Amino acid sequence: RHFKEISDNSSMVIDIGGGSVDVSEFSGLKVVEKATYFDGMLVLYEKIAQFINNEHYTNFKSDQIYGLLERGFFTANGERVSMSIVSDLIEHHVSELMTKINRSFSINNVDNVFLTGGGAKQLRPYLQQYISNIQVENNAQFSNANGFEYMAKLQLGR
């Protein structure tokens, strides 16, 4: 999709998954650096569930948080509470992640930064504060699966 854009420039892919965040830096099409950070969305959802439960005496589980974030609110004691109350917590999580990434990568010198994975959509607004040239891949949640399917078709000659 971005062949010309990638092959002539430096690029970085940040893949935000459930358990981890995988970062790969490329010079053209060659990987020059890669790292994995165990700060994926499930870690963040657990932090959010603990925060909401402590502040509002609720009993949300981490696997419910994605839906609450998408919906934009939860109900506590019969009243709707905006999920914006967790913005600072998410910002802190992203800040810690960016500190780790910046220790290993010179992200400000990379021509293209592509964000993918299940957490791409939810964390994009927070990551844009640190990476102005970030681009979210189309259908980011399924980028890995689509990439594997493409590679399988190439290998099978289909």
C-alpha positions as CSV (number, residue, x, y, z in Angstrom):
1,R,0.0,0.0,0.0
2,H,2.7,2.5,0.9
3,F,5.5,0.8,-1.1
4,K,7.1,4.0,-2.6
5,E,6.6,6.0,0.6
6,I,8.3,3.2,2.6
7,S,11.0,2.0,0.3
8,D,12.7,5.4,0.0
9,N,12.3,6.5,3.6
10,S,12.7,5.6,7.3
11,S,9.6,4.2,8.8
12,M,8.3,2.9,12.1
13,V,5.4,0.6,12.9
14,I,3.8,0.7,16.3
15,D,1.5,-2.3,16.8
16,I,-0.6,-1.9,19.9
17,G,-2.0,-5.3,20.8
18,G,-3.7,-6.7,23.9
19,G,-0.6,-7.9,25.8
20,S,2.2,-5.9,24.2
21,V,3.2,-3.0,22.0
22,D,5.6,-4.0,19.3
23,V,7.8,-1.4,17.6
24,S,9.8,-1.9,14.5
25,E,12.0,0.7,12.7
26,F,12.8,0.3,9.1
27,S,15.3,1.9,6.7
28,G,13.6,1.4,3.4
29,L,12.3,-2.2,3.7
30,K,15.0,-3.4,6.0
31,V,14.3,-3.8,9.8
32,V,17.0,-1.9,11.7
33,E,15.6,-2.0,15.2
34,K,12.7,-3.7,17.0
35,A,11.4,-3.9,20.6
36,T,8.5,-5.3,22.5
37,Y,6.9,-3.5,25.5
38,F,4.4,-5.4,27.7
39,D,2.1,-2.3,28.0
40,G,-0.7,-3.4,25.7
41,M,-4.4,-2.6,26.0
42,L,-5.2,-5.4,28.5
43,V,-2.7,-3.8,30.9
44,L,-4.4,-0.4,30.4
45,Y,-7.9,-1.8,30.7
46,E,-6.9,-3.4,34.0
47,K,-5.7,0.0,35.3
48,I,-8.9,1.6,34.2
49,A,-11.1,-1.0,35.8
50,Q,-9.2,-0.6,39.1
51,F,-9.5,3.1,39.0
52,I,-13.2,3.2,38.2
53,N,-13.9,0.5,40.8
54,N,-11.9,2.3,43.5
55,E,-13.5,5.7,42.7
56,H,-17.1,4.7,42.2
57,Y,-17.4,1.4,44.2
58,T,-18.2,-0.6,41.1
59,N,-17.1,-4.0,40.1
60,F,-16.1,-3.7,36.4
61,K,-13.7,-6.3,35.0
62,S,-10.9,-5.4,32.5
63,D,-12.7,-7.1,29.7
64,Q,-15.6,-4.7,30.0
65,I,-13.5,-1.6,29.6
66,Y,-13.3,-1.6,25.8
67,G,-17.1,-1.4,25.6
68,L,-17.3,1.3,28.2
69,L,-14.7,3.4,26.3
70,E,-16.6,2.9,23.0
71,R,-19.9,3.8,24.7
72,G,-18.4,6.8,26.5
73,F,-19.9,6.3,29.9
74,F,-20.7,3.8,32.7
75,T,-23.4,3.7,35.3
76,A,-22.6,4.0,39.0
77,N,-25.2,4.3,41.7
78,G,-27.9,4.9,39.0
79,E,-26.1,7.8,37.4
80,R,-24.1,8.0,34.2
81,V,-20.4,8.8,34.5
82,S,-18.4,10.0,31.6
83,M,-15.4,7.9,30.6
84,S,-13.5,11.1,30.3
85,I,-12.6,10.6,33.9
86,V,-9.9,8.1,32.8
87,S,-8.3,10.5,30.3
88,D,-5.4,11.4,32.7
89,L,-4.8,7.7,33.4
90,I,-4.6,6.9,29.7
91,E,-2.3,9.9,29.2
92,H,-0.1,8.6,31.9
93,H,0.0,5.1,30.4
94,V,0.9,6.5,27.0
95,S,3.5,8.8,28.5
96,E,5.2,5.9,30.2
97,L,5.1,3.9,27.0
98,M,6.6,6.8,25.0
99,T,9.4,7.2,27.5
100,K,10.3,3.5,26.9
101,I,10.1,3.9,23.2
102,N,12.2,7.0,23.2
103,R,14.9,5.2,25.1
104,S,15.3,2.7,22.2
105,F,14.3,4.7,19.1
106,S,14.9,8.2,17.7
107,I,11.2,8.5,16.8
108,N,11.5,12.3,15.9
109,N,13.9,11.4,13.1
110,V,11.6,8.9,11.4
111,D,9.9,9.9,8.2
112,N,6.7,7.7,8.5
113,V,5.1,6.4,11.7
114,F,2.3,3.8,11.2
115,L,0.0,2.9,14.0
116,T,-1.7,-0.5,13.9
117,G,-3.3,-3.1,16.2
118,G,-6.4,-3.3,18.3
119,G,-5.4,-0.3,20.4
120,A,-4.6,2.0,17.5
121,K,-7.9,3.8,17.3
122,Q,-8.3,4.4,21.1
123,L,-4.7,5.5,21.7
124,R,-4.2,7.6,18.5
125,P,-5.3,10.9,20.1
126,Y,-2.9,10.4,23.0
127,L,0.0,9.3,20.8
128,Q,-0.5,12.3,18.4
129,Q,0.7,14.5,21.3
130,Y,4.1,12.8,21.0
131,I,4.2,11.8,17.3
132,S,2.9,14.5,15.0
133,N,3.3,12.4,11.8
134,I,1.5,9.3,13.0
135,Q,-0.8,7.6,10.6
136,V,-3.4,5.0,11.6
137,E,-3.6,2.1,9.2
138,N,-6.9,1.3,7.6
139,N,-8.6,-1.6,9.5
140,A,-5.8,-1.4,12.1
141,Q,-7.4,-4.0,14.3
142,F,-6.9,-6.6,11.5
143,S,-3.6,-5.5,10.0
144,N,-1.6,-8.5,11.4
145,A,-4.2,-11.0,10.2
146,N,-4.4,-9.3,6.8
147,G,-0.6,-9.3,6.5
148,F,-0.4,-13.0,7.3
149,E,-3.1,-13.7,4.8
150,Y,-1.3,-11.8,2.1
151,M,2.0,-13.6,2.9
152,A,0.3,-17.0,2.8
153,K,-1.2,-16.2,-0.6
154,L,2.2,-15.2,-1.9
155,Q,3.8,-18.4,-0.6
156,L,1.0,-20.5,-2.1
157,G,1.0,-18.6,-5.4
158,R,-2.6,-17.5,-5.2
